[in-house]
Structures are given as C-alpha cells and as structure tokens.
Amino acid sequence: MRVAVVGTGVIGTSWAAHFLAHGLDVVATDPAPDAEERLRAGVAAIGPGSLDRLTFTGDPGEAVASADFVQENGPEREDVKHTLFAVLDEAARPDVVLASSSSGMLPSVIAKGCAHHPERLVVGHPFNPPHVIPLVEVVPGERTSDAAVEAAMAFYTSVGRKPIRLRRELPGHIANRLQAALWQEAYSLVERGVASVADIDTAIAQGPGLRWALLGPFVNQHLSGGPGGIAHILEHLGPPTEAWWRDLGRVHMTPELEQKIIAGVDEELAGVDPADLAGRRDAVLRTLLAAKTEGDLP
C-alpha cells in the first residue's frame, strides 16, 4: 500500500515515519526548498521505518496520483486548503480517501476545494506526535460518504491507531475542545493570581492527568463512585459540580495574560532543553502505552 503525505512539517514527518514503520510505501510532497532533506532527517531520527520506501516530489498532484490513501498536513488556512485540495481531488483516483490532519477546520469547509469527489474527504486529525499518540479523530463532512469514513477508520486501525468517529462536525473536533475547556480555566486561574503556571501543570500532571492517561473522564468518575458507580457520583457530587461550572472563569487573551503565561513557562522550564524534554516525554509515553496494552486497558 502506498500513502501520500502532503505537507512534511512536524505532523507530516511524524505521519511519514509512522507509515514507514508499518511497512507502507510513502510518497511525500512539500513546497519548501529543503523539505526533502528535513523530512529524511526527521524520519531517520524517529525510526525505525526504511527510508528506501520513502520517495519525494515537489508536485502534490504527482504525489497522490499513485496513492491508495492521502494524509494532508498543510497550513490551517481556508484559502490554502481549497487550493491544495483542488489539486489533490483532480489527481487522486476517485476511490482514494483524502484525509486532512486539520486540528480544527470543518471538513465541509475543506471539501469546498474538491470539485469532483467531495464525498471522499474526511478530517483524520491525529495528536502530536502521530507516531506515538494513538488517537485519530475521523470527522465526516456534510457530503462525506459512509464508505469513505469506513475506509479511513479501517486504514487508521490497520496502522495501530485508535480512531474515533464524530457524529457531527464541530470546530476543534472533540479532544481539542476538551483541552480548550481545561485551558480556559487554567489561563483564568493564572490571570486571577490563584496559582502559578508551574503549580497548575503540577496539579494536572501529578493529579487527574495520571488517571486520564489510563481511562477517560466518564469511566474514571464511575470508578470513583465505588459500588454505586457514576450514579452515586452524580447524586452526591452533581450539585456542587454544577456550582463549580458556574464559577469557572471566562478569559480573554490579553497581551498582559500572554506575558504571564510565557513568563510562567520560562520560569518552570528554566535550564531545561525543550527538545530533550519532548524526547523524554515520548519515551515515557511509549512505556505507558505498552503498559496499557499489557494491562488490557482501553
């Protein structure tokens, strides 16, 4: 099977490495002058896929013409998406799924660039880095066919990802909206001087984030309820939870708040190399994912 990776920035490089590691042929494309050099270096750093199965072209039409699946990773701009997908839709075989890694754009909006076969376009949104994080959000648009959704779900499953299908399209899909809700309160707490950036990171990383890495919010609530499960939690903690919801902060991204956040992160990471930290994070994530599999956790 041959996969076209369109756009080879951070996400595209990660996808390419992941597909190669699963024995697929990858043809990549990107307009940047040094894109192929950066891609090959990035894939080699990730490993363990064979670079012999990776080809590169500066022509996106050529890249998708021979592909069995297309993963697009271009800029989050409507005009760019429309121009790019016009080329992809023209060149790819009619039965080939065109999947966009877009983190927030609606597939119905992206599909406006597809004059011929908008029914085969889906959002296939990964989480960074795609070669480590299993989740892929598969989002159909207004004109997307069930066959395209099923093909995308089957493809991502075949390369070891955990795809979920959205029943309706929303800006930001599911996981980014959940993150945004947490960020809203985290930023508000900083703005109000309730806690430092570092303390908020600690509150999540050393608290509920540990459980969230193993099970989702609903099942964790259920287990917290003891024998009564989530019914007990809703009965006894429902009213105070509603009160907390009403008290959550509404925050605006002012220059002052931006500076507070930036300064807080700089202070928290003083003397720490972000690239090294990301590498150590990913190594622990791999260990965690292996442990989840061994422990038969979903």
C-alpha positions in Angstrom: 0.0 0.0 0.0 1.2 3.5 -0.8 0.3 6.5 1.3 0.8 10.1 0.1 1.9 12.5 2.9 1.1 16.1 1.7 3.0 18.6 3.8 6.0 17.5 5.7 6.2 19.7 8.7 6.2 18.3 12.2 2.9 16.4 11.8 3.7 15.2 8.2 7.1 14.0 9.2 5.7 12.1 12.1 3.0 10.5 10.0 5.5 9.5 7.3 7.7 7.8 9.9 4.7 6.0 11.4 3.5 4.8 8.0 7.0 3.6 7.1 7.4 1.8 10.4 4.2 -0.2 9.5 5.8 -1.3 6.2 3.9 1.1 3.9 5.4 2.9 0.9 5.3 6.7 1.4 5.4 9.4 -1.3 5.7 12.8 0.3 5.4 16.3 -1.0 6.1 19.8 0.3 6.8 23.1 -1.5 9.6 24.2 0.8 13.1 24.1 -0.9 14.7 22.0 1.8 11.7 19.9 2.6 13.1 16.5 1.4 16.3 16.9 3.4 14.4 17.9 6.6 11.9 15.1 6.1 14.5 12.4 5.7 16.5 13.6 8.7 13.3 13.8 10.7 12.2 10.3 9.7 15.6 8.9 10.4 15.6 10.5 13.9 12.2 8.9 14.7 12.9 5.5 13.1 12.5 2.5 12.6 10.9 2.7 9.1 13.0 2.1 6.0 14.0 5.2 4.1 14.2 3.1 1.0 10.4 3.1 0.9 10.2 6.9 1.0 10.1 9.0 -2.1 9.6 12.7 -2.5 8.3 15.0 -5.2 7.6 18.7 -5.2 4.4 18.2 -7.2 1.4 17.3 -5.0 -0.6 16.0 -8.0 2.2 13.6 -8.8 2.4 12.5 -5.1 -1.3 11.5 -4.9 -1.7 10.1 -8.4 -0.3 6.7 -7.3 -1.5 6.7 -3.7 -4.0 4.4 -2.0 -4.6 6.9 0.9 -3.8 10.6 1.2 -2.9 12.3 4.5 -2.7 16.1 4.1 -0.9 18.3 6.6 -0.9 21.7 5.2 -1.4 25.1 6.9 -4.7 25.8 8.8 -5.9 28.4 6.3 -9.1 28.0 4.3 -7.7 29.5 1.1 -4.6 27.2 1.2 -6.7 24.2 1.9 -9.0 24.9 -1.1 -6.2 25.5 -3.5 -4.4 22.3 -2.3 -7.4 20.1 -2.3 -8.4 21.2 -5.8 -5.1 19.6 -6.9 -5.4 16.5 -4.8 -9.0 15.9 -5.8 -8.1 16.3 -9.5 -5.1 13.9 -9.4 -6.1 11.1 -6.9 -8.1 8.1 -8.0 -11.8 8.6 -7.3 -11.9 5.8 -4.7 -8.9 7.2 -2.6 -9.7 8.8 0.7 -8.4 12.3 1.1 -7.8 12.8 4.9 -6.8 16.1 6.4 -4.9 16.4 9.7 -6.6 19.7 10.4 -6.9 20.3 14.1 -9.9 22.5 13.9 -11.3 23.2 10.5 -14.6 21.7 9.4 -14.4 19.0 6.7 -17.4 20.6 4.9 -15.4 23.8 4.6 -12.2 22.0 3.4 -14.3 20.0 0.9 -15.3 23.1 -1.0 -11.9 22.8 -2.7 -13.0 19.4 -4.1 -14.9 20.0 -7.4 -15.0 16.3 -8.4 -15.3 14.0 -5.3 -16.1 15.8 -2.1 -17.7 12.6 -0.8 -14.2 11.1 -0.2 -12.9 13.8 2.1 -12.6 13.4 5.8 -10.7 15.0 8.6 -8.3 12.5 10.1 -6.9 14.5 13.0 -4.0 13.0 14.9 -2.5 14.1 18.1 1.1 15.3 18.1 3.2 13.3 17.6 1.1 10.9 15.5 3.8 8.2 15.6 3.4 8.0 19.3 -0.2 9.1 20.3 -2.8 6.6 19.1 -5.9 8.8 18.8 -7.2 9.9 15.4 -10.4 11.8 15.1 -12.3 10.9 11.9 -14.7 13.6 11.0 -17.1 13.4 8.0 -18.4 16.5 6.4 -21.9 17.1 5.0 -21.1 15.3 1.7 -18.8 12.6 3.0 -19.9 9.1 2.2 -20.1 6.3 4.7 -17.7 4.3 2.6 -15.0 7.0 2.9 -15.5 7.1 6.7 -15.3 3.3 7.0 -12.2 3.2 4.8 -10.5 5.8 6.9 -11.4 4.1 10.2 -10.1 0.8 8.8 -6.9 2.3 7.5 -6.0 4.0 10.8 -6.8 0.9 12.7 -4.5 -1.1 10.4 -1.6 1.1 11.3 -2.1 0.8 15.0 -4.1 4.0 15.7 -7.2 4.3 17.8 -9.7 6.1 15.5 -13.0 7.6 16.8 -15.8 8.7 14.5 -17.6 12.0 15.2 -21.3 12.0 14.6 -21.3 15.7 13.7 -18.6 18.2 12.8 -17.6 20.9 15.2 -14.7 23.4 15.2 -11.9 21.7 17.1 -13.5 18.3 16.9 -13.6 16.5 20.3 -10.2 16.3 22.1 -9.1 19.8 21.3 -12.5 21.2 22.6 -11.9 19.2 25.8 -8.4 20.6 26.0 -9.7 24.1 25.3 -12.1 23.8 28.2 -9.2 23.0 30.6 -7.0 25.7 29.1 -9.8 28.2 29.7 -9.8 27.6 33.4 -6.0 27.2 33.6 -5.5 30.6 32.0 -8.2 32.1 34.1 -6.5 30.8 37.3 -3.2 32.4 36.2 -5.0 35.7 35.3 -6.7 35.8 38.7 -3.5 35.1 40.5 -4.9 31.9 42.1 -1.9 29.7 41.1 1.4 29.8 39.2 1.8 28.2 35.7 4.0 25.6 37.3 1.5 24.8 40.1 -1.3 24.3 37.5 1.0 22.0 35.5 1.7 20.0 38.6 -2.0 19.9 39.6 -2.8 18.1 36.3 0.4 16.1 35.7 0.6 14.8 39.3 -3.2 14.5 39.8 -6.1 13.7 37.5 -3.9 13.7 34.4 -2.4 10.4 35.7 -5.8 8.8 35.7 -6.9 10.4 32.4 -3.9 8.8 30.7 -5.4 5.4 31.6 -9.1 5.9 31.4 -11.5 8.6 30.2 -13.4 11.1 32.3 -16.7 9.1 32.5 -15.1 5.8 33.4 -12.9 7.5 35.9 -15.9 9.1 37.5 -17.7 5.7 37.6 -14.7 4.1 39.4 -14.6 7.0 41.9 -18.2 6.2 42.9 -17.3 2.9 44.5 -20.1 0.2 44.4 -22.6 2.9 43.4 -20.5 3.9 40.4 -21.3 7.0 38.4 -24.9 7.1 39.6 -23.6 7.6 43.2 -21.2 10.4 42.0 -24.0 12.2 40.1 -26.3 12.0 43.0 -23.9 13.3 45.6 -21.5 15.5 43.6 -23.8 16.7 40.8 -25.0 19.8 42.6 -21.5 21.0 43.7 -20.1 20.2 40.2 -22.8 22.5 38.7 -21.8 25.2 41.1 -18.2 24.9 40.0 -19.2 25.1 36.4 -21.0 28.4 37.1 -17.9 29.7 38.8 -15.4 28.8 36.0 -13.5 31.8 34.6 -14.2 33.5 31.3 -10.9 34.6 30.0 -9.7 36.9 27.2 -6.2 36.5 25.7 -4.9 40.0 26.5 -1.2 40.9 26.0 -0.8 41.0 29.8 -2.1 37.5 30.2 0.1 36.3 27.3 3.2 37.7 29.1 2.1 36.0 32.3 1.8 32.6 30.6 5.1 33.0 28.7 7.0 34.1 31.8 5.5 31.3 33.8 6.5 28.6 31.3 10.0 30.1 31.1 10.3 30.0 34.8 9.0 26.5 35.0 11.5 25.2 32.4 14.5 27.3 33.4 17.6 25.3 32.4 15.6 22.6 30.6 16.1 21.9 26.9 12.5 21.6 25.4 13.7 19.2 22.7 15.2 16.9 25.3 12.1 17.2 27.4 9.9 16.2 24.5 12.1 13.2 23.8 11.9 12.0 27.4 8.1 12.6 27.3 7.7 10.5 24.2 9.9 7.7 25.7 7.6 7.6 28.8 4.5 7.7 26.6 5.7 4.6 24.8 6.3 2.8 28.1 2.8 3.9 29.2 1.1 2.7 26.0 2.9 -0.6 26.3 1.8 -1.0 29.9 -1.8 -0.1 28.9 -1.8 -2.8 26.3 -0.3 -5.3 28.7 -2.8 -4.3 31.4 -5.7 -4.7 28.9 -6.8 -1.1 29.3 -8.8 0.6 26.5 
